[in-house]
Amino acid sequence: MKTCGISVSEEPSTFAVSTGNAKISAEMTATNSDVRMIACEILSCAALVFCRERWMDATTEQPAPIISPMPDII
């Protein structure tokens, strides 16, 4: 069998293949859980900031509009 110009005399053992597959699966699981954890942290922070912004808008006194007694004449 030829692979990328290199002659290979025999196929890899099924033990090596299954061990490799198990390692890849474990790495993918770890990567997926890291991605989920980061996404949850970002979502939590965004939810807190959103709630805080709404609370600040609701509790902060808005400036009164300036109404002049005489309209500006242009």
Residue, then its C-alpha position, 0 to 999 in steps of 0.5 A: m500500500k502506498t500513502c503519500g509516496i511512502s511505502v507501508s508494509e502493513e495496516p496499523s493494528t486495531f488496538a492502535v487505531s482504537t487507542g488513537n480514536a479514544k484519545i481524539s474523542a477525549e480531546m474533542t470532549a474536553t474542547n467542547s466542554d471548554v467552549r461550553m463553559i466559556a459561552c456560559e460565562i459570556l452569557s452570564c456576564a451579558a445577562l448581568v450587564f443587561c440587567r444592570e443597565r436596565w436598573m440604572d436607566a430605571t433608577t437614574e433621574q433623567p434630565a428635565p427638558i429645557i423649555s424657554p418661555m420665549p421661542d427662538i426666532i430665526 
